[in-house]
């Protein structure tokens, strides 16, 4: 997520990067989280739907579900659901979507941020809550930053509940042009991402993305945009406009679009769109010199029947540290 506040879908997820005390929430990559569902909402439900998984017995262990990704909270759809020893495989085809939105901010070596947050997504016939979503980011050099996001999900669908570790994101950001060091205040960065999908995901659990981001600053505004490719079979673009008040409150609006590039004649025949779009708005406010709180809301422009998200909400707190010791206000 790339602004002072993570962008809700922009599910789907918050990676906070090191920044000066006056800009705690800048430099967060926004990867979209992927809700889990017993069937794929990005295609019409089968005329004879497969039965929903039953609740696990006391000896069945924890339930889990594997899902394909859309990297903005709205829109991850499950491929297979595993509950105890019960396996449900209703849909055999799906679109691959993914989006990543980030700025080009660079942090200082040894400085970083820890964050804890939550996300909520409401889709057709189901809801997903990610709690907690734990993030860690640290500056390695004056141009290189590393980060990770570990979320835990809880899905409710048709009276059935599933929970477990959601998709894990490991990322780096290398700032080629630092907007704070150029007269034009233009920035350029690349942010390689490693996706580790939930256990049981088809097509392998480890995938990659390569976003490229640009930024222009004209205080009190910032405009930044990203584009790139997910190896699961998706290209994406996205952009955001940010405004910061004299009290350091930040308002951000964002739009992301994702395009599935894998041919699928079956879904083409059903008229299932190969494009997905999401919008969000967020507000962030600093507390002292080391912490910032944020809230973000959003929804999909894609229809709910095609796997869009009717409503998404995210919020949390990020705290800056230096050399492993948190600063005090």
C-alpha positions in Angstrom: 0.0 0.0 0.0 1.5 3.0 -0.9 0.4 6.0 1.0 0.2 7.1 4.5 -2.7 4.8 4.8 -3.1 1.4 3.3 -5.7 1.2 0.6 -8.4 -1.2 1.4 -8.7 -3.6 -1.3 -7.0 -3.2 -1.8 -7.6 -6.6 0.2 -6.5 -6.9 0.7 -3.6 -5.7 2.7 -0.9 -3.5 4.2 2.9 -3.5 3.9 4.4 -0.6 5.8 7.9 0.7 4.9 10.3 2.8 6.8 9.8 6.6 6.6 10.7 9.7 8.6 8.7 10.5 11.7 6.7 13.1 9.7 5.7 10.6 7.2 5.1 7.4 9.1 2.7 5.8 6.7 4.3 6.6 3.4 5.9 3.9 1.4 3.5 1.1 2.1 2.9 -1.3 -0.7 -0.7 -2.2 -1.4 -1.2 -5.8 -2.3 -4.7 -7.0 -2.6 -5.8 -9.7 -0.3 -7.7 -12.7 -1.5 -10.9 -13.8 0.2 -11.5 -17.6 0.3 -14.8 -19.1 -0.9 -16.1 -22.6 -1.3 -16.8 -21.8 -4.9 -15.4 -19.2 -7.3 -17.6 -16.1 -7.4 -15.8 -14.9 -10.6 -17.9 -17.4 -12.6 -21.6 -18.3 -12.4 -22.3 -20.8 -9.8 -23.0 -24.3 -11.2 -26.6 -25.3 -11.8 -26.1 -28.0 -9.2 -23.8 -26.4 -6.7 -21.4 -28.6 -4.8 -22.3 -29.0 -1.1 -20.6 -26.6 1.3 -18.0 -28.1 3.5 -19.3 -29.3 6.8 -17.9 -28.0 10.1 -14.8 -29.9 11.2 -15.3 -32.5 14.0 -13.4 -32.3 17.2 -10.9 -34.7 15.7 -10.9 -33.2 12.2 -8.4 -30.4 12.9 -8.5 -26.8 11.7 -10.3 -26.0 8.5 -8.5 -24.4 5.6 -9.1 -23.3 2.1 -6.9 -22.8 -0.9 -7.6 -20.0 -3.2 -6.4 -18.2 -6.3 -5.4 -14.6 -5.9 -6.6 -11.3 -6.6 -4.3 -9.0 -4.8 -6.6 -6.3 -3.6 -8.7 -7.4 -0.7 -11.7 -7.8 -2.8 -11.7 -10.8 -5.0 -9.7 -13.7 -4.0 -11.6 -16.8 -4.8 -11.2 -20.3 -3.5 -10.3 -23.2 -5.7 -10.7 -26.0 -3.2 -12.0 -26.1 0.4 -10.5 -28.6 2.9 -12.4 -29.2 6.1 -11.1 -32.1 8.1 -10.9 -34.9 5.6 -13.6 -33.5 3.3 -12.5 -32.0 0.0 -14.9 -29.9 -2.1 -13.8 -29.0 -5.7 -16.7 -27.3 -7.3 -15.1 -25.1 -9.9 -12.3 -26.1 -12.3 -11.6 -22.8 -13.9 -11.2 -19.2 -12.8 -9.6 -15.8 -13.7 -6.3 -14.8 -12.2 -6.3 -11.2 -10.9 -3.7 -9.3 -8.9 -2.8 -5.6 -8.2 -0.1 -3.8 -6.3 0.0 0.0 -5.6 3.0 1.6 -4.1 4.8 5.0 -3.9 8.5 5.6 -4.4 9.5 6.7 -0.9 12.8 5.7 0.5 13.6 5.1 4.2 16.7 5.3 6.2 19.0 2.3 6.9 18.1 0.6 10.2 14.7 2.3 10.5 11.5 0.5 9.9 7.9 0.0 11.0 5.8 -2.6 12.6 2.0 -2.7 12.0 -1.0 -4.5 13.1 -4.4 -4.2 11.4 -7.6 -5.9 10.3 -9.5 -6.2 7.0 -13.1 -7.1 6.2 -14.6 -7.9 2.8 -18.2 -8.6 1.9 -18.9 -10.6 -1.3 -21.8 -12.5 -2.8 -23.0 -14.8 -0.1 -19.9 -14.7 2.1 -17.7 -12.5 4.3 -14.0 -12.6 5.2 -12.2 -11.0 8.1 -8.4 -10.9 8.3 -7.3 -10.4 11.9 -4.6 -9.8 12.7 -2.7 -8.6 9.7 0.9 -8.2 11.0 3.5 -6.3 9.0 7.2 -5.5 9.3 9.3 -3.3 7.1 12.9 -2.1 7.5 15.4 0.0 5.6 18.5 -1.9 4.5 20.2 1.0 2.6 19.1 4.5 1.8 17.5 3.0 -1.4 16.5 -0.6 -0.4 13.7 -1.6 1.9 12.4 -5.1 2.8 9.0 -6.0 4.1 6.6 -8.8 5.0 2.9 -9.3 5.7 1.4 -12.2 7.6 -2.4 -12.2 7.8 -4.8 -14.6 9.4 -8.3 -15.1 7.8 -11.7 -16.1 9.0 -14.3 -16.8 6.3 -18.1 -17.3 6.8 -20.1 -18.8 3.9 -23.5 -20.4 4.1 -23.2 -21.2 7.8 -19.7 -22.7 7.3 -16.6 -21.2 8.9 -13.0 -21.6 7.7 -9.9 -20.0 9.2 -6.2 -20.2 8.8 -3.1 -18.3 7.6 -3.8 -16.2 4.5 -1.5 -15.5 1.6 1.9 -14.2 2.8 3.7 -11.4 1.0 7.4 -10.8 1.0 8.6 -7.6 -0.8 11.5 -5.4 -1.4 11.5 -1.9 -2.8 14.5 -0.3 -4.6 14.2 3.5 -5.1 15.8 4.5 -8.4 14.8 8.1 -8.1 14.1 9.5 -4.6 11.4 12.3 -5.0 12.8 14.1 -1.9 16.2 14.4 -3.7 15.2 15.7 -7.1 14.3 19.3 -8.0 11.2 18.1 -9.9 10.1 15.9 -7.0 9.7 12.9 -9.3 10.3 9.4 -8.0 10.8 5.9 -9.6 11.0 2.6 -7.9 10.7 -1.2 -8.5 9.2 -3.5 -5.9 9.7 -7.2 -6.4 7.1 -9.3 -4.5 7.0 -13.0 -3.5 3.6 -14.5 -2.9 3.3 -17.5 -0.7 -0.3 -18.7 -1.2 -2.4 -20.5 1.3 -1.8 -24.2 1.9 -3.3 -26.4 -0.8 -3.3 -23.8 -3.5 -3.4 -25.3 -7.0 -0.7 -24.4 -9.5 1.9 -24.1 -6.7 2.1 -21.9 -3.7 5.0 -19.6 -4.6 4.5 -16.9 -7.2 6.1 -13.6 -8.1 5.2 -10.0 -9.1 7.3 -7.1 -10.4 5.6 -3.7 -9.9 7.1 -0.5 -11.2 6.0 2.7 -9.5 6.3 6.4 -10.4 5.5 9.4 -8.2 5.1 13.2 -8.5 4.9 15.5 -5.4 3.4 19.0 -5.4 2.7 19.7 -1.7 0.2 19.3 -0.2 -0.5 16.7 -2.9 1.1 13.5 -4.1 0.2 11.4 -7.2 1.7 7.9 -7.6 0.9 5.0 -9.9 2.1 1.4 -10.4 2.0 -1.2 -13.1 3.4 -4.7 -13.5 2.9 -8.4 -13.9 2.0 -11.4 -11.6 3.4 -14.7 -12.7 0.0 -16.3 -11.9 -1.2 -14.7 -15.1 -2.2 -11.1 -14.5 -1.1 -7.6 -15.5 -2.3 -4.6 -13.6 -2.3 -0.8 -13.3 -3.2 1.5 -10.5 -3.0 5.1 -9.3 -3.7 7.2 -6.2 -4.1 10.9 -5.3 -3.1 11.9 -1.8 -3.7 15.2 0.1 -2.0 16.1 3.4 -3.4 18.8 5.7 -1.4 21.1 7.9 -2.3 18.8 10.9 -0.7 15.9 9.0 -4.0 14.1 8.4 -3.8 12.4 5.0 -6.7 11.6 2.6 -6.1 9.2 -0.3 -8.2 8.0 -3.2 -7.1 5.0 -5.3 -8.2 3.0 -8.4 -6.6 -0.3 -9.4 -7.3 -2.4 -12.5 -6.3 -6.0 -13.2 -6.4 -8.0 -16.4 -6.2 -11.8 -16.6 -3.9 -12.7 -19.5 -4.5 -16.5 -19.5 -6.8 -17.8 -22.2 -9.9 -19.5 -20.9 -12.4 -20.4 -23.7 -14.9 -21.8 -21.1 -15.1 -18.5 -19.2 -15.1 -16.5 -22.4 -18.2 -18.5 -23.5 -19.8 -17.7 -20.2 -19.1 -14.0 -20.6 -17.0 -13.8 -17.5 -14.9 -10.6 -17.8 -11.1 -10.8 -17.9 -10.9 -7.3 -16.2 -11.3 -6.3 -12.6 -11.4 -2.8 -11.1 -11.5 -1.6 -7.5 -11.7 1.8 -5.8 -11.0 2.9 -2.3 -10.6 5.9 0.0 -8.6 6.2 3.2 -7.7 8.5 6.0 -4.6 8.4 8.2 -3.7 10.5 11.2 -0.4 10.5 13.2 -0.2 10.1 16.9 2.9 11.7 18.3 6.1 11.2 16.3 6.1 7.5 15.9 2.6 6.1 15.3 -0.1 6.5 12.7 -3.6 5.1 12.6 -5.6 4.5 9.4 -9.0 3.5 8.1 -9.8 2.6 4.6 -13.1 1.7 2.7 -13.6 0.5 -0.8 -15.5 -1.6 -3.2 -15.3 -3.2 -6.7 -16.5 -1.6 -9.9 -16.7 -5.1 -11.2 -20.1 -6.7 -10.7 -20.7 -8.7 -7.5 -21.8 -11.7 -9.6 -18.4 -11.7 -11.3 -16.5 -11.9 -8.0 -16.4 -8.2 -7.1 -16.5 -7.0 -3.5 -19.6 -5.2 -2.3 -17.8 -3.5 0.6 -14.3 -3.6 2.1 -13.0 -2.0 5.3 -9.4 -1.9 6.7 -7.8 -0.3 9.7 -4.9 -0.5 12.0 -1.8 1.2 13.6 1.8 1.4 12.5 4.7 2.2 14.8 8.1 3.4 13.7 11.3 2.0 15.2 15.0 2.6 14.9 17.7 0.0 15.4 15.1 -2.4 16.8 14.0 0.1 19.6 10.7 1.9 19.2 10.9 5.7 19.3 9.0 7.5 22.0 6.8 10.5 21.3 
